[in-house]
Amino acid sequence: MKIRIPILIIMLFIAGKLYGQEVQVPFDSSGKIEVITEEMENHLHLFDKYPHFHEARLFKQNDEAYILEVSSMDDGKLSRNREPKTKSDVLALQKQFTDVATERSPSIFLDQSSRSKFLIWEAILSFGVYGPLVTASLNPSNAQVGIGIYLVVGGLSFIIPYALTKNAPMTDGESSLALGGAFLGIGHGELLDFLFTNGNPGTEMGAIATLTSITETGIGYAIARRNNFSEGTSDVIRYGGLFGGWQGEGIAGLIVLDNSSPSFSVISGLGLLGSAGGYYAGSLLANNQSYSRGNASVLLTAGIYGTIIPVALYSSAFANANYSTGIMRGLILSGMIGNASGIYLAHTLMRGKDFSTGEGNDVILGTTAGFAIGLGVAYIITSGPGVDRASAWSFSIPIVIGTAAGFGIMLNVIGKGSGDEKSSGWNMNFNPGGLMGALLPQKHTSISTYTAPIAGLQYKW
């Protein structure tokens, strides 16, 4: 008893200390803004008496006592000023914040967590795809004009999305489905051109592909925003559009395989219909169960390798046969069935799971590593003397075993998933001061000085 009483007293003391700890509270009534950053303050001007303002936080001590903590950065040193506030003071501060933010910077209340990621990918598309496609479509008279068109299109294709999303929400789900429309739209645009020209496209193909991509970007964003899609839901839907296009092209291949003059309209039309059906199938999968981004990555992995494995086995079985129409149809069917089976398998395995973004990436990398190991073993097996190096089974079996093992091991190790860090994205910062520091001449060239970076890029894995 002598030992238990002091322990009990200590436990009660610790519990009292924990109960009395400060709890951070938001500055707005909706509970979204818990920290006023320096960037926000540049628009709001709520703390003008702090010339070196860094950030502000609000803490609750009890029902009537609050603390406003304002941090300042002066000469590289961080200092904190803690001001006691009453409940009425806090209510007045929250009202002031809401009024000022609504008037001066309404975008503060928007969820733009994936805006940086969206803009970076738009920039990549702009200069890597849209610019070259539009330039080729316009068929400039000389190289200098072509370079000018490329630069104008590339720049506008970034500036316009930047301006349009400045005061608009851009959640993980909205960004995912918008980018899915952007990338798949390029292929859809080319299929549309083949459809209407019956396989005889002209220079207009690049322009149509670009316009289709931009249109589907807007459609994807609007759908995700209207339905409040999560990133996992948007990922499953866009992967459905991708795999549906594969299935549509597979059906087209079965139809036109023995036709010496295949109809490009049929091939293009079925590819487009298949992709539309895939979008619908993806929405059904997402409605059937909850998908995190990591779960969706597992489905993507199973869909891709589910296509490869049956094709490899089927090719090995008919490696020495003459590829007749019937055998080619079987090859196409093996890929189509394998793709659908892989998607269904992943959908079943992910039921009740909550994989984080990193865990989903681990499945992709682990399965790919298993594929690489299997291929490496195949090369080693077939390297010895007296081995039939033309034996397709010597390659396909190790690849299949390695891929399946990699996929299965990763799922077994991860288990149900941690559910942490479900979203990932890019965080890009631009520093005008760094640009000026790089451009302006330095007086003391012999002295090594620190130069602020012009831009910073961070990816959350």
C-alpha positions in Angstrom: 0.0 0.0 0.0 2.9 2.4 0.8 4.1 1.9 -2.8 0.7 2.2 -4.5 -0.4 5.5 -2.9 2.5 7.6 -4.3 2.0 6.0 -7.7 -1.7 6.8 -7.6 -0.9 10.4 -6.7 1.6 10.7 -9.5 -0.9 9.3 -12.0 -3.6 11.7 -10.9 -1.1 14.6 -11.2 -0.2 13.6 -14.7 -3.8 13.2 -15.7 -4.5 16.7 -14.3 -1.6 18.1 -16.3 -2.9 16.4 -19.5 -6.4 17.7 -18.9 -5.0 21.2 -18.5 -3.0 21.2 -21.7 -3.7 23.9 -24.3 -5.8 22.9 -27.3 -5.3 24.6 -30.6 -8.5 26.2 -32.1 -9.2 27.5 -35.5 -9.5 31.2 -36.5 -12.6 30.6 -38.6 -16.0 29.1 -37.7 -15.7 26.3 -40.2 -12.5 25.0 -38.5 -10.2 25.0 -41.6 -7.7 27.7 -40.7 -5.6 26.8 -37.6 -2.5 28.8 -38.6 -2.2 32.3 -40.1 0.9 32.1 -42.1 3.1 35.0 -43.3 1.7 34.6 -46.8 -1.9 35.0 -45.5 -0.9 38.0 -43.4 0.5 39.7 -46.5 -3.1 39.8 -47.7 -5.0 40.2 -44.4 -3.0 42.7 -42.4 -4.4 41.6 -39.1 -1.1 41.9 -37.2 0.4 45.1 -38.4 2.0 45.8 -35.0 4.3 42.9 -35.7 6.6 44.1 -38.5 8.4 40.8 -38.7 5.3 38.5 -38.5 5.9 34.8 -39.0 2.7 33.0 -38.0 -0.1 33.1 -35.5 -1.9 30.4 -33.6 -4.8 30.3 -31.2 -5.0 28.1 -28.1 -7.8 27.3 -25.7 -6.9 26.7 -22.0 -10.4 26.4 -20.7 -13.9 27.6 -21.6 -13.1 31.2 -20.8 -9.3 31.5 -21.2 -7.5 31.6 -24.5 -4.0 32.4 -25.7 -3.1 34.1 -29.0 0.5 33.2 -29.9 2.1 35.4 -32.5 5.6 34.4 -33.8 8.0 36.9 -35.3 11.3 36.4 -37.1 13.8 39.1 -36.5 17.4 38.8 -37.6 17.0 35.1 -38.0 15.7 34.6 -34.5 12.2 33.3 -33.8 10.3 34.9 -30.9 6.8 34.2 -29.6 4.4 36.7 -28.0 1.6 35.1 -26.0 -1.5 37.3 -25.4 -4.2 36.2 -23.0 -7.7 36.4 -24.5 -11.2 35.9 -23.2 -13.9 33.9 -25.0 -15.5 37.2 -26.2 -12.1 38.4 -27.5 -11.7 35.1 -29.5 -15.2 35.4 -31.0 -14.5 38.9 -32.1 -11.1 37.9 -33.6 -12.7 35.0 -35.5 -15.4 37.3 -36.9 -12.8 39.9 -37.9 -10.7 37.2 -39.6 -13.7 35.8 -41.5 -14.8 39.3 -42.6 -11.3 40.4 -43.7 -10.5 37.1 -45.4 -13.8 37.1 -47.3 -13.1 40.6 -48.6 -9.4 40.5 -49.3 -8.4 36.9 -49.8 -11.4 34.5 -50.3 -9.1 31.7 -51.6 -7.9 31.2 -48.0 -11.1 29.2 -47.3 -10.6 27.0 -50.4 -9.0 23.6 -50.3 -6.2 24.0 -52.8 -4.0 21.3 -51.4 -3.4 19.8 -54.9 -3.1 23.0 -56.9 0.7 22.9 -57.1 0.6 19.3 -58.3 -2.0 20.1 -60.9 -0.1 23.2 -62.2 3.2 21.3 -62.4 1.7 18.5 -64.5 -0.1 21.2 -66.7 3.3 22.8 -67.2 4.8 19.5 -68.3 1.9 18.9 -70.6 2.1 22.4 -72.0 5.7 22.4 -73.0 6.1 18.6 -73.6 2.8 17.9 -75.5 0.5 20.8 -76.3 3.3 23.1 -77.6 4.7 20.5 -80.1 1.3 19.2 -81.2 -0.1 22.7 -81.9 3.1 23.8 -83.6 3.0 20.7 -85.9 -0.7 21.3 -86.7 -0.1 24.9 -87.7 2.8 23.9 -90.0 4.8 27.1 -89.6 6.7 28.6 -92.5 10.1 28.4 -90.8 11.8 27.2 -87.7 11.8 30.6 -86.0 8.0 30.9 -86.3 7.6 27.4 -85.1 9.7 28.1 -82.0 7.6 31.2 -81.3 4.4 29.2 -81.6 5.7 26.5 -79.4 6.7 29.0 -76.6 3.5 30.9 -76.8 1.3 27.8 -76.6 3.4 26.3 -73.8 3.3 29.4 -71.8 -0.4 30.1 -72.2 -1.2 26.5 -71.4 0.3 27.1 -68.0 -0.8 30.7 -67.4 -4.4 30.1 -68.2 -4.9 27.2 -65.7 -3.0 29.1 -63.1 -5.4 32.1 -63.5 -8.5 29.9 -63.6 -7.6 28.0 -60.4 -6.3 31.1 -58.5 -9.6 31.4 -56.6 -11.0 27.9 -57.2 -10.8 24.8 -55.0 -8.3 22.1 -56.2 -8.6 19.1 -53.9 -6.7 15.8 -54.4 -9.8 14.3 -56.0 -10.4 17.2 -58.4 -6.7 17.3 -59.4 -6.6 13.6 -60.0 -9.6 13.4 -62.3 -8.7 16.6 -64.1 -5.2 15.3 -64.9 -6.7 11.9 -65.9 -8.8 13.8 -68.4 -5.8 15.7 -69.6 -3.6 12.7 -70.3 -6.3 10.3 -71.6 -7.8 13.2 -73.6 -4.7 13.3 -75.8 -5.3 9.7 -76.9 -9.1 10.3 -77.2 -8.4 13.3 -79.5 -6.3 11.2 -81.8 -8.9 8.5 -81.9 -11.6 11.1 -82.7 -9.4 12.3 -85.6 -9.0 8.8 -86.9 -12.7 8.2 -86.5 -13.8 11.2 -88.6 -11.0 10.8 -91.2 -11.2 7.0 -91.4 -7.5 6.6 -90.7 -6.3 9.5 -92.9 -5.5 12.3 -90.5 -3.8 15.4 -91.5 -1.9 18.1 -89.7 -5.1 18.9 -87.7 -4.5 15.8 -85.4 -2.3 17.7 -83.0 -4.7 20.5 -82.5 -7.7 18.2 -82.0 -5.7 16.1 -79.5 -4.8 19.3 -77.6 -8.4 20.6 -77.6 -9.8 17.3 -76.5 -7.3 17.0 -73.7 -8.1 20.5 -72.4 -11.8 19.8 -72.7 -11.6 16.6 -70.7 -9.4 18.3 -68.1 -12.3 20.7 -67.4 -14.9 17.9 -67.5 -12.9 15.8 -65.1 -12.5 18.7 -62.7 -16.2 19.6 -62.9 -17.4 16.0 -62.2 -15.0 15.5 -59.3 -16.0 18.9 -57.8 -19.7 18.3 -58.1 -19.5 14.8 -56.6 -16.8 15.7 -54.0 -14.6 12.8 -55.1 -11.7 11.7 -53.0 -8.3 11.1 -54.7 -8.8 7.3 -54.5 -12.2 7.5 -56.2 -10.9 9.7 -59.0 -7.9 7.4 -59.5 -10.1 4.3 -59.8 -12.3 6.1 -62.4 -9.5 7.4 -64.5 -7.7 4.0 -64.4 -11.1 2.5 -65.5 -11.0 4.9 -68.5 -7.5 3.7 -69.4 -8.2 0.0 -69.1 -11.6 0.4 -70.8 -9.8 1.9 -73.8 -7.5 -1.2 -73.9 -10.5 -3.5 -73.8 -12.2 -1.5 -76.6 -9.1 -1.7 -78.8 -9.0 -5.5 -78.0 -12.5 -5.9 -79.3 -11.7 -3.9 -82.4 -8.7 -6.2 -83.0 -10.9 -9.3 -82.7 -13.3 -7.8 -85.3 -10.8 -6.5 -87.9 -8.1 -9.1 -87.5 -8.8 -11.1 -90.6 -9.8 -8.0 -92.7 -7.1 -7.0 -95.1 -8.5 -3.5 -95.2 -9.5 -2.8 -91.5 -11.9 0.0 -90.8 -10.1 2.7 -88.8 -13.5 4.1 -87.9 -14.4 0.8 -86.2 -11.0 0.7 -84.4 -11.2 4.3 -83.2 -14.9 4.2 -82.3 -14.6 1.0 -80.2 -11.5 2.5 -78.4 -13.6 5.6 -77.5 -16.6 3.5 -76.5 -14.4 1.2 -74.4 -12.9 4.1 -72.6 -16.3 5.6 -71.8 -17.4 2.2 -70.6 -14.3 2.0 -68.5 -15.0 5.3 -66.8 -18.4 3.9 -65.9 -17.0 0.6 -64.6 -14.5 2.6 -62.6 -17.3 4.6 -61.0 -19.1 1.3 -60.1 -16.0 0.0 -58.4 -15.5 3.2 -56.5 -19.1 3.2 -55.4 -18.9 -0.5 -54.3 -16.2 0.2 -51.7 -14.0 3.0 -50.4 -10.7 3.5 -52.2 -7.6 5.3 -50.9 -5.0 6.4 -53.3 -2.8 3.5 -52.3 -5.7 1.1 -52.9 -6.1 2.5 -56.4 -2.4 2.0 -57.1 -2.8 -1.7 -56.3 -5.6 -1.9 -58.8 -3.5 -0.1 -61.4 -0.6 -2.6 -60.8 -2.9 -5.6 -61.0 -4.5 -4.3 -64.2 -1.2 -3.8 -66.0 0.6 -7.0 -64.9 -2.7 -8.9 -65.2 -2.5 -8.1 -68.9 1.2 -9.0 -69.3 1.2 -12.4 -67.6 -1.5 -14.2 -69.6 0.0 -12.8 -72.8 3.4 -14.2 -71.9 2.1 -17.6 -71.1 -0.1 -17.8 -74.2 2.9 -16.7 -76.4 5.0 -19.4 -74.8 2.4 -22.0 -75.6 2.3 -21.1 -79.3 5.9 -20.0 -79.6 6.7 -22.5 -82.5 3.3 -22.3 -84.2 2.4 -20.2 -87.2 0.5 -17.2 -86.0 -2.9 -17.8 -87.7 -5.9 -15.6 -87.2 -7.3 -17.9 -84.5 -4.0 -17.9 -82.5 -3.9 -14.1 -82.7 -7.4 -13.8 -81.5 -6.5 -16.0 -78.5 -3.6 -13.8 -77.8 -5.8 -10.7 -77.7 -8.4 -12.5 -75.6 -5.8 -13.6 -73.1 -4.7 -10.0 -72.5 -8.3 -8.8 -72.2 -9.3 -11.5 -69.8 -6.1 -11.1 -67.8 -6.6 -7.4 -67.5 -10.2 -7.8 -66.3 -9.2 -10.6 -63.9 -6.4 -8.5 -62.4 -8.7 -5.6 -61.8 -11.3 -7.9 -60.2 -8.6 -9.6 -58.0 -7.3 -6.2 -56.8 -10.8 -5.0 -56.1 -11.5 -8.0 -54.0 -8.2 -7.9 -52.2 -8.6 -4.2 -51.3 -11.9 -4.7 -49.6 -11.5 -3.5 -46.0 -7.9 -2.3 -46.7 -6.6 1.3 -46.3 -3.3 1.6 -48.1 -1.4 4.8 -47.8 0.1 6.5 -50.8 3.5 5.2 -50.0 2.2 1.7 -49.5 0.5 1.8 -52.9 3.8 2.9 -54.4 5.5 0.0 -52.6 3.2 -2.4 -54.3 4.0 -1.0 -57.7 7.7 -1.0 -57.1 7.7 -4.4 -55.4 5.7 -6.0 -58.2 8.0 -4.4 -60.8 11.0 -5.6 -58.8 9.6 -9.2 -58.9 9.2 -8.9 -62.7 12.8 -7.7 -63.0 14.1 -10.5 -60.9 12.1 -13.1 -62.9 13.5 -11.7 -66.1 17.0 -11.8 -64.7 16.6 -15.4 -63.6 15.4 -16.2 -67.1 18.5 -14.7 -68.7 20.7 -16.7 -66.3 18.9 -20.0 -66.9 19.2 -19.7 -70.7 22.8 -18.6 -70.6 24.4 -22.1 -70.2 25.6 -24.4 -73.0 23.1 -26.9 -74.3 20.1 -24.8 -73.2 17.5 -24.0 -75.8 17.7 -20.3 -75.8 14.7 -20.0 -78.0 12.5 -21.7 -75.4 9.8 -19.1 -74.6 8.9 -21.0 -71.4 12.4 -20.4 -70.0 11.5 -16.7 -70.0 7.8 -16.6 -69.3 7.7 -18.9 -66.2 10.4 -17.1 -64.2 8.8 -13.8 -65.1 5.3 -15.0 -64.0 6.6 -16.4 -60.7 8.7 -13.3 -60.0 5.9 -10.9 -60.7 3.3 -12.9 -58.7 5.7 -13.3 -55.8 6.5 -9.6 -55.8 2.9 -8.6 -55.8 1.9 -11.2 -53.1 4.8 -10.5 -50.8 4.1 -6.7 -50.8 0.4 -7.2 -50.0 1.3 -9.7 -47.2 3.8 -7.4 -45.7 1.6 -4.3 -45.8 -1.5 -6.2 -44.5 -4.5 -3.9 -44.0 -2.5 -0.8 -44.6 -1.7 2.1 -42.2 -4.0 4.6 -43.9 -1.5 7.4 -43.2 -0.5 10.0 -45.8 -3.3 9.1 -48.2 -2.6 12.0 -50.4 0.6 13.1 -52.0 1.5 16.0 -54.1 3.9 18.6 -55.3 4.7 21.7 -53.4 6.4 24.3 -55.5 7.6 27.6 -54.2 9.0 30.5 -56.2 11.3 33.1 -54.7 11.6 36.4 -56.6 14.4 37.4 -54.3 16.4 34.4 -55.4 16.0 35.4 -59.0 17.1 38.9 -58.4 20.1 37.7 -56.4 21.1 35.5 -59.3 20.7 38.3 -61.9 22.3 41.2 -60.0 26.1 41.4 -60.1 27.9 40.6 -56.8 30.4 43.2 -55.4 32.6 40.6 -53.6 33.1 37.8 -56.0 35.9 36.4 -53.8 33.6 35.9 -50.8 31.3 32.9 -50.7 27.8 34.1 -49.8 24.5 32.3 -49.5 22.2 32.8 -52.4 18.5 32.1 -51.9 17.1 29.4 -54.2 15.0 30.7 -57.1 12.5 27.9 -56.8 11.8 25.0 -54.5 10.2 21.7 -55.5 9.0 19.1 -53.0 7.1 15.8 -53.6 5.4 14.1 -50.8 5.9 10.4 -51.4 
